[in-house]
Amino acid sequence: MIWSRILILWDMRGAIIGDIVGSTHEFTNRVSSKEFELFPYGSTFTDDTVLTIAEG
């Protein structure tokens, strides 16, 4: 049972990482280029990250 939950969270890692990467660009600092720092200072989990994990 615990392993199935771990595997689900492992499969969701892309959504979780993407949310953390975009956390500093969510409302300001729009990125119009494909070149930007992935984890700048201030990157953190958001409410969307929590909801993603709760759904898993």
MODELLER restraints for C-alpha pairs under 7 A, 6 or more apart:
rsr = mdl.restraints
at = mdl.atoms
rsr.add(forms.Gaussian(group=physical.xy_distance, feature=features.Distance(at['CA:8:A'], at['CA:56:A']), mean=6.14, stdev=0.5))
rsr.add(forms.Gaussian(group=physical.xy_distance, feature=features.Distance(at['CA:9:A'], at['CA:53:A']), mean=6.96, stdev=0.5))
rsr.add(forms.Gaussian(group=physical.xy_distance, feature=features.Distance(at['CA:9:A'], at['CA:56:A']), mean=6.29, stdev=0.5))
rsr.add(forms.Gaussian(group=physical.xy_distance, feature=features.Distance(at['CA:16:A'], at['CA:49:A']), mean=5.69, stdev=0.5))
rsr.add(forms.Gaussian(group=physical.xy_distance, feature=features.Distance(at['CA:19:A'], at['CA:49:A']), mean=6.38, stdev=0.5))
rsr.add(forms.Gaussian(group=physical.xy_distance, feature=features.Distance(at['CA:20:A'], at['CA:43:A']), mean=5.98, stdev=0.5))
rsr.add(forms.Gaussian(group=physical.xy_distance, feature=features.Distance(at['CA:20:A'], at['CA:44:A']), mean=5.46, stdev=0.5))
rsr.add(forms.Gaussian(group=physical.xy_distance, feature=features.Distance(at['CA:20:A'], at['CA:45:A']), mean=5.19, stdev=0.5))
rsr.add(forms.Gaussian(group=physical.xy_distance, feature=features.Distance(at['CA:21:A'], at['CA:38:A']), mean=5.60, stdev=0.5))
rsr.add(forms.Gaussian(group=physical.xy_distance, feature=features.Distance(at['CA:21:A'], at['CA:39:A']), mean=5.71, stdev=0.5))
rsr.add(forms.Gaussian(group=physical.xy_distance, feature=features.Distance(at['CA:21:A'], at['CA:43:A']), mean=6.46, stdev=0.5))
rsr.add(forms.Gaussian(group=physical.xy_distance, feature=features.Distance(at['CA:23:A'], at['CA:43:A']), mean=5.81, stdev=0.5))
rsr.add(forms.Gaussian(group=physical.xy_distance, feature=features.Distance(at['CA:23:A'], at['CA:44:A']), mean=6.40, stdev=0.5))
rsr.add(forms.Gaussian(group=physical.xy_distance, feature=features.Distance(at['CA:23:A'], at['CA:46:A']), mean=6.84, stdev=0.5))
rsr.add(forms.Gaussian(group=physical.xy_distance, feature=features.Distance(at['CA:24:A'], at['CA:42:A']), mean=6.66, stdev=0.5))
rsr.add(forms.Gaussian(group=physical.xy_distance, feature=features.Distance(at['CA:24:A'], at['CA:43:A']), mean=5.70, stdev=0.5))
